[in-house]
């Protein structure tokens, strides 16, 4: 039996308007204004034929030169990676201290939690959407199909008994390790809402996250969510199924909060949009949705790659199951942060397209761990200073000529042609870059 979301029928025209791709001139104006506001030099966004939008060099770039540095629209640390490291919930800097990072990791290991990474991975979607394009865009992406599975396992191999109280002393700062003063980290500032889950590197990051989306997604006493119980259930569901739902929640929460802020400045008085069903919708909602409207979107259950272990004869059932999973998540999110004036955002069509946007256009960022740097330093190995500020950064790996498109690779370019094409199949297109065309022929 096919799932029916009543909001889809109730707000059909509004949903269609929200999901309708912006006109080329409107999109061009948006990106031109964004580039000017960010004071980004040397790049421009243009339509790239059948490939959607592309980023092109507006000047000559030398190898190693900074091309772009910009804040993210929404980002989230992978669920499993939270077991490995403590980072700012807004800018994703490592926080606390080397002792806290090591002690926390040892504590979780003692609890039997699997810790598999030495680096901090983050799923992000860039606010400027410079990496966004059509179905065959050349930007780096993260396949969200199983990235959210939190598969914590117990392992008793090579288990070392630690001295009693050692871990606690590291966590509470009583025990200092040698030379850690050379690797100072920002203090871990807890969420003011009292959730005990989000920590920040500064009050500025804490306030920015609260105003951007966390005020609606905080499970603490000061949360502005409709139901903290439903919010907890939503988060648990995302942790157990797919953490892409957490990104979608941030996208919706940030749109709701932008809408409220715009209404507070009386933007809605500049005009109303009225659909054929007779409903009047504030123009503030469409303005709040604009950053998301610029991104390429397809419904999640339509664009997700068919897993290798699913037969083609079972594809329809598989996609129906994915749609059902999204609907279950949406119902929990609706109960948690519903906003009457933004009700169209809680349609399954909108939710599916938001998740599909992340499915096709995520950037998976890897931030080098200062704990690893510390141990390299102790081993007397070179450890260059790193300036981490939580922004997405693109550096030229080769000279880029004026008018040339700026691209980033989806996969390891050293893999064989066949291996690259197999990995790229998850993203719904066949690569036709110069390297692939040359090797294919």
N, C-alpha and C positions, 0 to 999 in steps of 0.2 A: 504493500500500500504506500503510495507516494505521500511524503510529508507536505503539508500545506501550511505556509506561514501567513496568517491573516494580515499582517502588516503589508505584505507584498501586494495584496489586492486592494487594501484600503488606501495606500499611497502610491499606486502604480505610476501615475504621471510624475509625481515628485521624484520617485526613485529613478525613473527614466531620465529625468533632467539632471539628477546628480551624477548618474553614470555615463551620461553622454559626453564623449571626448570634447574638450574645448576646441573652438575654431582655431585654425593655424595662427591667425593674427592675435587672437586672445592669448594663446600659449606663448607666442613670441614676445608679446608685451610683458607677460608675467616673468619670463626668464630674463629679459633685458632689465627689468626693474630689480629682480633678485640679484643679478650680477652687479648692478650698480650699487645696491644697498650693501652687498657683501664686500664691495671694493675689490672684487676679483679682477685681475688684469690678465689679458692675453687669451681669453677663451670666449666663445659664443655658442649658443645653442641654435641649431638649425634642423629643419626637417631633412631626413636622409633617405629620400625615396621610399622604397618599400620597407625600410627597416625602422621607421618611426623617427624619433628625435635622436640627435647625435650631438656630441660636444666636439667642437672644432677649434683648432689653434688659430688665434687672431694675431699671432706673432711667432717669431722663431724661438723655440725652447731648446736649451742645451741639455745634454745628458746630466742628470742629477738635479736639475732645476725644479723648484716647486711649481706645480701647475694649479693645484686647487687645495684649499683647506676650508672645511665648512662644518658647522654643527649638524647633528643628525636630527631627523624629525622624531623618530622614536627608536629606541634601542633596548635590548634586554640581554642580560647575561644568560647563557645556556643553563638550563636547570642543573644538569650534571656538573657543569663547571663551577657552580656555586659551592660545591664541596671542596674545590681545589683552592680557591682564593677569595679574599674579601676585597671588593672594589666599590667605588662610589657608584651608587645606583643611578646617577645622572650622567656623569662624564666618564665613568669606568676607570678612573685612576686607581691604582692599588692604594689602600689606606691602612692605617693602624701603625704597625711596626713589623720589622722582620721577625721579631720574636712572636708577635701575635699571629702572623701568617703561618709560621712553622708550627706553633703550638696548636692553632686551630686545626691544621691539617692532621697533626698527630692525634688530636682528640677524636676527629671523625674516623680516622683509621682504627682507633681503639674500639669505636662503636661498630666496626665492621663495614663502614661505608667505603665503597671502591673509589679511589682517587687515581685517575689515569692520566692527567695532563699536568704539564709544567707551565702552561701558558694560559692566558685568559682569553677565551673565545667569546665574541659578542655578535648577536644578530642585530643588524641595523638596517634601516631604510633611510636614505638621506633626504633631508628636508628640501634641498634644492632640486632633487630629482635629476641632477646632472647625469647620473648613471642610468636613468630610465630611458627606455626607447620602445621600439616595437617588439614584436615577437622574436626578432633575430638581432637584438641589441647586443653589442660587444662588451657589456659591462660584466663585472664579477657578480655571481649570485650564489645564494645558499639554498639548496633544496630542502624545504622544511618538512619533507615527508616523515622522517623519523627523528628529526633533530630534537624533538621534545621528549623522547622516551627517556625517562630517568631510570636507568637500569643499575641501581646500586646492588652490589653483590658482596658477600663475605668471602674473605680469603685468609687462610691460616698459614699459607706458605711463607717461609722466611720471617715469621713473626718474632719480633724482638721485644722482650720485656723491658719497659722503661722504668727508671727509678721512680718510686712513689712521689707524687707531688711535682714532678718535673713539668708535665704538660700544663698544670694549673699555674705554675710559676711563670711559664713563658706567656701564657694568655693574659694574666693579670699584671704583667710588667715587673714582677719581683726578680726575675732572672734576666740578666743582660748577657747577650752573646758578644764575643769580641769583635770590634771594628764595625758594629752595625750603625754607629753614628755616621759612617760614610754613605749610608743608604737610608737616610731619613725619609719617612713617608708622612703624608698629611694625617692628622688625627681622624679617627672614625667617629663621626658625629651621627648619633641615632636620629631616626625620623621623629619629628616633633609631634606627629600624629599618634605615636606610641605603638606602631605595629610590630616593632622588634625585628622586622625583616629588612627594611631599607636603611642603609648607612651612607654617609656622604663625606666628601673630603673638605667641605666648607659649608658655612651657613648659606652662602650664595647658591651653591648647587642644591642644597636642601630646599630652599625657597623656590628656586626655578622649577624643580621637579614637582613640588607641591602645586604650583600654579599651572604647570603644563598638563599634568594628568594624575599625579599621585594622590591628590586630595580625594579623588573619586575611587581610587584603587587601593587606598590604605585600609588595612584591617584593624587599625588601632581605634582608641576611644574617640579621637577627634576626626575620624573619617567622615566625609560628606557623602558617602555611599548611601543608597536607599536601604540596603540590608547587608550588614556585615556578615551574617550567616550565609546568605546567598553568595556573597563575594568570596568567602572562604571555600565554598563548594565549587565555585567557578575555577579558582586557582588550583584546587586539588584536582579537578577534572583535567585542567591543562597540564599539570605536572604528570598525570598518569597517562595522558594521551599524546599531546603535541604542544610544545611551548610556543608554536606560532600563534595560538589563541591569545597568549599574553600580549604579543605585539599588536594583534587586532584590537584587543581591549584598550591598549594605549592609544591607538589611532582614533577609536571612537570617543574615548574619554577626553582626549585633547581637542577633538572637534566640538564636543559639548561645552567644554570650558572656554574655547575661543568664541563660540556662539554667545555665551553668557557675557563675556567681556565686550564683544561687539555691541550687544544689545544695551549694555550699560552706557556705551558712548552714543546711543541713539542712532546707530547706523540703520536700524530697521525703518526709521522714518524716511529714509531716502527712497524707499520704494518697496512694494510688495509683489510677490509672485503668486499668481492665482491659477490653480490647475482647473481642468474641466469638470472635476467633481465638486467644485465650489469651495474647496479648502484654500484658505489664505496662509501662505507660508512666508515667514520673515526672510528678507533678503540676507539677513545676518547668517542664517544657516548655510546658504550657498557660498557666502564669503568665507565662513569658517571652514567649509569643506574644500576650498580652492586648492590648498597645497596637495591634498590627496587626489583631486580631480585631474591634476597634471600627470599623474603616474599611469603607466600602462597597466590595465587590469583585465583579468579574465577570471571566471568563476573557478574556485579552487578545485571542485570535483570534476571540472572539465579539463583543466590544464595539468593536473598532477600526473606525473609519469606512472605508467602501469608497472608495478613491481615485477621483478623477474620471475618471482614464484607464483604469479597470478596468470592463469591461462587467458588467452584472448577471448575465449568463449565465456569467461566469467567477468569480463570487463564491465559490463553494465551493472552487475551486482556489486562489484567493487566500488564503482563511482556512486552508486546509490548509498552504499555504506558510509563513504566519505561525506556525502551530503547530510546523512543522518547524524554523523558525529558533529558536524558543524552546527546543526540545528540544536543539538543537546547543549553545546557550549553557549550558543546564542541565548537560549532560554535562561540559563544560569546568569549570564551577563546582564540580560534585561532585568531580571529580578534584583540584581545587585546595584545597578547604576542608572536605571531608567530615568529619562528626562522627557516629559510630555511634549515640549516644544521641539525636541529632536527625535521624535518617535520614528520617522522614516529610517534613521540610522540603524534601527533594530530590526530591519527586514533581513530575511535570509539572503536575498539578492545582494544587498549592500555588504553584508558580512562575508559572503562567499567571494565577492570581488576584492574586498580588502585582503583577505587571506591569500587569494590568488595573486595579488600584487606582490606580497611578500614571497610567495612561492617562486615567482619569476624574477624578482628584482632585489632580493636581499644581498647585502654585502656582509660576509663573515670576516670580522676583524680579529686579528691575533695580536695581543699586546704582550711583549716580552716580560717575564716575571722578574721583579727585583730580587726575589729570593734566589732564583737561579743565578742572577748577576752577583749576588752576595757570595755564593759558594764558588763561583768562578774567581772572584776577587780573592777569596781565602786561599784558593789553590794557586794564586799568583799568576792567573791568566788575565790577558787584557780584557777590560770591561769598559767600553766607551760610554760616555754619559748619554742618557736618553731623555728627551723632553717630551713627556706624555701629557696631553691636555684634553684627551677625549674627543678630539675632532677627527673627522675623516680626512686623510691626507693622500694626495696623489703626487708622485715624483716621476719625472721623465726618466725612463730607463734607456732611452736613446734620443738622438736629436729629432725634434718634431718640427716640420716645416709649416709655415703659415698656410692655412687652408686645409691642412691635413687633419683627419679625425683623430681625436684622443680616445684611446680604448684601453681597457684593462682585461686581462685574460680570465676566463671562467675556470680553466683547468691548468694543470702543469703542462707547459709547452714542450717539455722534454719527453713526454710520453709519445708512443707511436701514434700514427694517424688513426689506426683502428681503435686504440684505447681512448684517444681524445673524443672521437665521434661517439663512442659508446657512452662516455660520461656526459656528453652534451645532449644526448637523447633525453635526459631528464628535464631539460629546459625547453623542449618542444621545438627545436629547429636543427637544421644541419648547417654547420659552420662553413662559411665561404670566405674566410680570411685568406690573405695571400699565401700563408704557409700551408693551409689545408688544401687550397686549390692546386698548389704546386705539387704536393705529395699525392693528391688524389689522381693527378694525371700521370 
